[in-house]
């Protein structure tokens, strides 16, 4: 770990805290992003000594513009544990209080079949004079997001060594819930990735990321988001904005809804289909998959009629607030 990653007056303690967590068996990436945000926050507030007062806490607790409820919840409660760690070590810090997880009534955009066709036509037609690799990597990247329901960071974190072309399986290491898992590729997607591999894998070492920028470094989420906006415009899919999308993450929602419908149409019972979908999406429990089931039922009344009474029996426990999609 680079010692100069953090710049604030808490830099040494942040590094020590990360070391403590990783030594205890936690994955570093579970904490690093939030700690980096906290570090930047302290630098911007010109906190010159390792102290954190009430005014700092109140400012840190404020929900940022366009910050999702789940992101806000995780940011605050992760740093609360770090501040508790500092307090126990004798630092003059005020420990921020817990904030409650507030489920929202936000509905993701589920792409229609016509929108899917138009969107991927725009993706497949895209070419760039800046990065020639874009013409072959974006069709693969966005099809993994849609066909496999992966999160963006998981997908951008795929390395050459994670791709088993013969078996048609990809290992995901950067899972949000810290559980590495595997995704199985359909025949068409497997064939597309093989063609992609033939054109560029020979340039990569085993531990290199497969989706890269012009410098050969890992492609970043901001760049992919900008391309997503461009593809939406090209395919005449209105972008609402303000966190309402259509977002890149809505490809995951779209995959989940259509997958559950397909399993239902094939005759699978809820008690069989639900654990399959939950495991494939990388959820810790089936309760995190509940929203996909209810969203599918709201879109397809025949499925609601089929499963309504069963969902009432299955989802009798409130979704755990420590797991987000």
N, C-alpha and C positions, 0 to 999 in steps of 0.2 A: 504494500500500500504506500502511495506517495505521501510523504509527510507534509508536503507543501500544498496539499489539496485544500486545506482549510486556512483561512486568513485572519479570523477574528481572535480576540483575546482568549477565547475558549478552545483554540485550535489543539493545543496539547491534550486537553482533557477529552476532546471529541475523539482524538486518535486513541487515547487510553480506553475510552468507553467502548469504541468499536472493537478493540482488542479483547476486552473483557467479554463482550457478547459473542464474538467468534470463537473464543476459547471455550465458551459454555455450550457451543454447538449450534448457535444461530448463524444464519447466512448474513454476511455483511451488507448485501444489497437491500436487505429488509429495513435497514436503518440509515444507510448512507445518504440517500436522496433527501430525506427529511432533515438530516443533520447538516447537509450542504445548504439547504434553504435557511435553516436557523443561523448558520455561520454567516451567510450573506446578509441576513436580516440584522445581525449584530454589527457587521461592518458598516452597513448603510445608516444605522442609528448612531454610529460613532461611539460604540461602547468600548472604551479604552482599557477597562480593567475587567477581570473575571467576576462581574456582578450583574444581577438582573433584578430590577426593581418593579414596583407595581405598575408604573407607566409602561415599562417594557412588556410586561405580561399582557396588559390590556390591548396594546398595539398588536402583539403577536396573536392574540385570540380573535381578532377581527377576521371575518371571512372575506377573502380577496374577491375582486371582481372576476366573474366567470369561473370561480373556484367551485367545483362540484361539492355537494354535501359530504360524500364519502371521503373525498380528498381532504377536505377541511377537518373532518373527524380524525383521520389518520395522522395528519400533520400535527395537530394539537396534542393528541394523546401519546404519540411517539416521543415528542419533546418533553412532555410532562415527566416521563420516566427518566430522561436524561437530566432534567433539572433536579429531580429527587436524588439522583446519583450524586450530583454536585453538592446538594444540601447536606447529604450524609458525610461528605468529605470535608465539610466545614466552610464551603463557599457562601458568600453573602448573596443568596439568590432567593427569589420568591417563586415558589412552585405553582404553576398555573393549575387551575382546577380542571376536572374532567368536563368535557362537553358531551351532551347526549347525542346519540346517533338519531338523526331525524330522517326517516324514510320520506321520499318525495313522491309526488304523483307524476313525475316525469315519464313520458312514454317515448321510447327510442323509435327511430325511423326504421321501419321494416321495408326494405326495398322490394318493389313489385318485380315480377318476372320481366316485364318490359323494361323497367329501370335497370335491372341487372344486365340485360342484353345491351342496352345503350351505353351503360357505364363501361363495360368491358370492351366494347367496340372502341371507345375513346382511349382506353388503356392500351389496347393492342396497336392502335394507330400512332401512338406517341413516339416521338423520337427527339433527341436532344443533341445539339451541336456542342454542348458543354461536357456532357458525360455520355459517350457512345454506348456504355453498358446499360443505360436506362431503358433502352428499347427492348432489351431482353430480360432485365431483372424486374421491372414493374409488373409485367403480366404474370410473373411467377409470384411475386410478393403479394399482390392483391388477391390472387386466387387462393393462396394459402390462408389469408385472412378470412375470405368468404367460405371456401370449401371446408376448412378445418376449424373455423371459429376461434382462431388464436388471437391473443392480445398483441398489440403492435410491438411492445418491447420484447415479448417472447419471440416474435418472428424476426425482428432485427437482431436478436441475440443468437440466431442459428449460425453455427460454425460448420465448416466443411466436414469435420469429423462426426457431426451430429446427423448427417444425412446418409442413410443406408439405401442406396439406389436399387440394389438387388431386391431387398425385401419391401421397398416402398414405404419406409418408416422414417420419421424424423424425431429426434429426441429434443425436447424443450427443457432447457436448464434454468431459464430466468422466469420461472413461473411465479405469479404474484403471491400465491399461498405457500411458496417455498417447497413445493413438491415437484421434483422433476417428473415429467410424464412424456408419453410418446403419442404421436399422431400418425394415423394410418392414411396413406394417400390413395385416392381413387385411381383407376387406370389412366384416365385422361391427364390428371394432374401429375401422376408419376412419369408419364411419357414426356410431359412438358418440362419437368425438372431435369430429366435425363438430357434433353436437348440443351437446356440451360447449362448443365454441368459440362457437357461436351465442349461448349464454347468458352467457358471461363474457369472451371475448377482446376485446370492444369496450371493456372497462374497462382493458385492459393496453396498455402501450407495447411496442414490439418486443423490448426487452431485459428485460422483466419475466418472472419465473418464472410458469409456468402453474398450479403447485400452491402455494397460499398459505394463510397463517393469517389471523386476523381483522384483522390490521394491514396486510395486503397484502404481507407479507414472505414469503420462501421458507419453505415448510413444512419442519419439521425432522424428522430421523429418529426422535428419541425419541417425538414425538407419533404418528408413523405406527406405530411399534412398539406403543404402547399401544392403538391402534385394532386392530392385528393380534391382540393378545391378546384383545381384546373379541370380535372376529369368530370366533376359535377357540372361545371359550366359548359364544357364541350358536349356533354350528353343531355343538356337541357333539364337537369334535375335541380330545382330551386334550392338554394342554400339559405336557411333561415337565420343562422348565426345565434349569438348569445347562448352558446352551449346547447342549443336545440338541434343542431346538425342540419342535414345528415352528417354524422361524425364517422370517422374511421371505425370507431368501436361499434358502430351500428351494423357493420358486417358480421360481427360476432353474434349480435342479437338476431340478425336475419338468419344466420345458419342455424341457431338454436331453435327458432320458431319452426322453420321448414323441416328440420330434422325430426322434431317432436311430432309434427303433423304426418310426416312420412311413416314414422313408426306406428302411429295410431292407425293410419290408413292400411298398414300391412297386417293389422290385427293384434299388435302387441298390447298387452294390458298396461295400465299406468304403473303398476308395481314392478313391471319388468323394464319399461321404457325409461322411467325416471332415473333409476340408478345408472343406466348406461349413459344417458345424456350428462348426468352430473359428473361421472368419472371422466368422460371425454373432455368436458369443459375445464376440468381441474379444480372443481369445487370440493371443499372439505366435507360438506354434508349436502343432503338433498334439499335442505331448506333454502340454500343459496340459489337453487335452480327453480324455486317456486315461481318467481316472476315470469320465467319463460313459459311455464305451463299455463299460468293465468293469461298471459299475453296471447298465447296460441288459442286459448279457448275464446278470448274476446274477439279474435279475428275469424274464427271458424266455429259457428254456433253448433254444428253437429258434434264437434269434439267436446264442447262444453256440456252438451246434453249427455254425452257418453261418460264423461269423467267427473261431473260436478260433485256428486255425492262422495266419490272416493277422495277428491282433493280436500274436502272438508274433514275427512277422517285422517288423512295423511298429514296435512299441514296444521296441526293443532298446537305446535310449539312455535313461538316467535322466532324469526330468523335471527341468528347470532349476529350482533353488530360488529364483531371483530373480523368478519369475512365479507369482502366486497368483491364485485365482479371485475 
